[in-house]
Amino acid sequence: MTPWVQRLLLANVVIYLLTSFNPGLRSDFAFIPVLAIFRPWTLVTYAFLHANLAHIFFNMLMLFFFGPRLEERLGSRTFIWFYVLCGVGGALLFFAFSPTAAVVGASGAVYGVVLGFARYWPREEIYIWGVLPIQARMLALFMVASSLFAGVAGAQDGIAHSAHLGGLATGWLFLRAWERRRHRRVVVRTPSTQVAPEATDADALTRWDAIPRDRLHEINREEVDFLLRKVRKVGPRALTPDERAFLDRMAKTF
């Protein structure tokens, strides 16, 4: 379990219990678009409220399964900004389509997390109910399509489909911007200070080989093993900047 996923799970459960005993808190912190100018904090707080047990269960289940791996890829600080902004994006799109209604739930933020997972591990198989296999990219595509269809059809099912779409769109835009910013930060060394690529690669491989596999989360251990097999087969320079950053982060953690 990664730090921010653990904190988010705990915060959502604790707040759900508090609002169960004091329902008035839910109305005080829910997002109601027409009141947003007077209660701007509700752009964030609504994502920590849930209507019922099934609502929080499915949202936290998706966060539990998809969040840790994405947090490891992005880094904890980037991940929590990503999560919060996906929630805000969900609220803003809900504002555009339902200005007088109220919305609660982490679905917008969680949908963004699922999209992020599918972006980096598109062919990873997810087992629905532990039985039906579906690739992560197909799951994300289904979530987008179903939310779009329900929104266009004007489904009266009590689900904020526009908030789902807002979280998905914000997640996609955030990751695009984050990746571009990371690529711009690459510093080209001058010839006088340049380190021989062979030496740099050898040092990096030594660090990566020293990562203690037994102390990693299962999904991170599989990712490390996969990338190291890739390195040994085609060399360190075959790694993408994100893959190198992931291995460096794992090495630095321990």
C-alpha positions in Angstrom: 0.0 0.0 0.0 1.4 3.4 -1.0 1.3 6.4 1.3 -1.4 8.6 -0.3 -3.6 5.7 -1.3 -3.6 4.5 2.3 -4.4 8.0 3.6 -7.2 8.5 1.0 -8.8 5.2 1.9 -8.6 5.9 5.6 -10.0 9.5 5.1 -12.9 8.4 3.0 -13.9 5.6 5.5 -13.6 7.8 8.5 -15.6 10.6 6.9 -18.2 8.1 5.7 -18.6 6.9 9.3 -18.9 10.5 10.6 -21.5 11.5 8.1 -23.5 8.3 8.9 -23.8 9.5 12.5 -24.3 13.1 11.5 -26.0 13.4 8.1 -25.9 17.2 8.2 -22.2 17.1 7.5 -23.0 15.7 4.1 -25.1 18.6 3.0 -22.6 21.1 4.4 -19.7 19.7 2.4 -21.5 18.4 -0.8 -20.8 20.2 -4.0 -23.9 22.3 -5.1 -22.8 24.3 -8.2 -25.1 27.3 -7.5 -23.6 27.7 -4.0 -20.0 27.0 -5.1 -19.1 30.7 -5.0 -20.0 30.9 -1.3 -18.6 27.4 -0.5 -15.5 26.9 -2.8 -14.1 24.2 -0.5 -16.8 21.9 -1.7 -15.0 21.5 -5.0 -12.7 19.2 -3.0 -14.7 18.0 0.0 -17.5 16.5 -2.0 -15.1 13.8 -3.2 -14.7 12.5 0.3 -18.5 12.1 0.9 -20.6 9.1 -0.2 -24.3 8.4 -0.4 -24.3 4.9 0.8 -22.2 1.8 1.6 -22.2 0.5 -2.0 -21.1 3.9 -3.3 -18.0 4.1 -1.0 -17.2 0.4 -1.4 -16.9 0.4 -5.2 -15.0 3.7 -5.3 -12.5 2.6 -2.6 -12.1 -0.8 -4.2 -11.0 0.8 -7.5 -8.7 3.1 -5.7 -7.2 0.2 -3.8 -6.5 -1.8 -6.9 -5.4 0.9 -9.3 -4.0 3.6 -7.1 -0.8 2.1 -5.6 0.8 1.3 -8.9 0.0 4.7 -10.4 1.3 6.5 -7.2 4.6 4.6 -7.6 4.8 5.6 -11.2 4.0 9.3 -10.7 5.5 9.8 -7.2 3.4 10.5 -4.1 3.4 14.3 -4.4 2.3 14.3 -8.1 -0.2 11.5 -7.4 -2.1 13.4 -4.7 -2.3 16.5 -7.0 -3.5 14.3 -9.8 -6.2 12.8 -7.6 -7.4 16.1 -6.2 -7.5 17.8 -9.6 -9.4 14.9 -11.2 -12.0 15.4 -8.4 -12.2 19.1 -9.1 -12.5 18.5 -12.8 -15.4 16.2 -12.1 -17.1 18.9 -10.1 -16.6 21.6 -12.8 -18.1 19.5 -15.6 -21.0 18.5 -13.3 -21.4 22.3 -12.8 -21.8 22.8 -16.6 -24.5 20.1 -16.9 -26.4 20.2 -13.6 -26.0 23.6 -12.0 -28.8 23.2 -9.4 -28.2 19.6 -8.3 -25.9 18.3 -5.6 -23.1 15.7 -6.0 -21.0 13.6 -3.6 -18.5 10.9 -4.2 -14.9 10.1 -5.2 -15.9 8.7 -8.6 -14.5 11.6 -10.6 -11.1 11.3 -8.9 -11.2 7.5 -9.1 -12.1 7.4 -12.8 -9.0 9.6 -13.4 -6.9 7.0 -11.5 -8.3 4.2 -13.6 -7.5 6.1 -16.8 -3.9 6.8 -15.5 -3.5 3.1 -14.9 -4.7 2.2 -18.4 -2.4 4.8 -19.9 0.7 3.2 -18.5 -0.3 -0.4 -18.4 -2.9 -0.6 -21.2 -2.7 -4.4 -21.7 -2.8 -5.3 -18.1 -5.6 -7.8 -17.5 -8.2 -6.9 -14.9 -10.5 -9.5 -13.6 -14.0 -8.2 -13.1 -15.5 -9.9 -10.0 -12.3 -12.1 -10.1 -13.7 -14.0 -13.1 -14.1 -11.9 -16.3 -10.7 -10.8 -17.8 -10.5 -7.4 -19.5 -7.5 -5.3 -20.5 -7.1 -2.0 -18.7 -7.4 0.0 -21.9 -10.7 -1.7 -22.7 -12.0 -1.0 -19.2 -11.1 2.7 -19.5 -12.7 2.8 -22.9 -15.9 1.2 -21.5 -16.0 3.7 -18.7 -15.7 6.7 -21.1 -18.3 5.2 -23.5 -20.8 4.3 -20.8 -20.5 7.8 -19.2 -20.9 9.5 -22.5 -23.9 7.4 -23.5 -25.6 7.9 -20.2 -24.9 11.7 -20.3 -26.2 12.1 -23.9 -29.2 9.9 -23.2 -30.0 11.9 -20.1 -30.1 8.9 -17.9 -32.1 9.5 -14.7 -30.3 6.9 -12.5 -29.0 9.2 -9.8 -25.4 8.9 -11.1 -23.3 12.0 -11.9 -22.0 10.8 -15.3 -20.7 14.3 -16.1 -18.5 14.2 -13.0 -17.1 10.8 -14.2 -16.3 12.4 -17.6 -14.8 15.4 -15.9 -12.4 13.2 -13.9 -11.4 11.2 -17.0 -10.8 14.4 -19.1 -8.8 16.0 -16.3 -6.7 12.9 -15.7 -5.8 12.7 -19.4 -4.9 16.4 -19.6 -2.9 16.3 -16.4 -0.8 13.3 -17.5 -0.2 14.8 -20.9 1.1 18.0 -19.3 3.1 16.1 -16.7 4.9 14.0 -19.3 5.7 17.0 -21.5 7.1 18.9 -18.5 9.3 15.9 -17.5 10.7 15.7 -21.1 11.6 19.4 -21.0 13.6 18.9 -17.8 16.1 16.6 -19.5 19.4 18.4 -19.4 21.9 17.8 -22.2 25.4 17.8 -20.7 28.2 19.7 -22.4 31.1 17.7 -23.7 33.4 18.8 -20.8 31.1 17.4 -18.2 29.5 14.5 -20.1 29.7 11.1 -18.5 30.4 8.1 -20.7 27.0 6.4 -21.4 28.5 3.0 -20.7 29.6 4.1 -17.2 26.3 5.8 -16.5 24.3 2.8 -17.6 26.5 0.4 -15.6 26.0 2.5 -12.4 22.3 2.6 -13.0 22.1 -1.2 -13.5 24.0 -1.7 -10.3 21.5 0.4 -8.4 18.5 -1.3 -10.0 19.9 -4.8 -9.3 20.2 -3.9 -5.6 16.5 -3.1 -5.3 15.2 -5.6 -2.6 12.4 -7.5 -4.4 11.0 -9.0 -1.2 10.2 -5.6 0.2 8.2 -4.4 -2.8 4.5 -4.5 -3.3 3.6 -7.4 -5.7 2.7 -5.2 -8.6 5.8 -3.1 -8.2 8.0 -6.2 -8.0 6.5 -7.4 -11.3 7.2 -4.1 -12.9 10.8 -4.0 -11.7 11.4 -7.6 -12.9 9.9 -6.8 -16.3 12.0 -3.7 -16.8 15.2 -5.4 -15.7 14.6 -8.2 -18.1 14.1 -5.6 -20.8 17.4 -3.9 -19.8 19.4 -7.2 -19.9 17.9 -8.0 -23.3 18.2 -4.7 -25.2 20.2 -2.4 -22.9 19.4 0.5 -20.5 19.0 3.0 -23.3 15.9 1.1 -24.5 14.0 2.3 -21.4 11.7 5.2 -21.7 12.3 8.2 -19.4 9.3 7.2 -17.3 10.6 3.6 -17.0 14.1 4.9 -15.9 12.5 7.2 -13.4 10.4 4.4 -12.0 13.5 2.2 -11.4 15.4 5.1 -9.9 12.5 5.8 -7.5 12.4 2.2 -6.4 16.2 2.2 -5.9 16.0 5.5 -3.9 13.1 4.2 -1.7 15.4 1.6 -0.2 
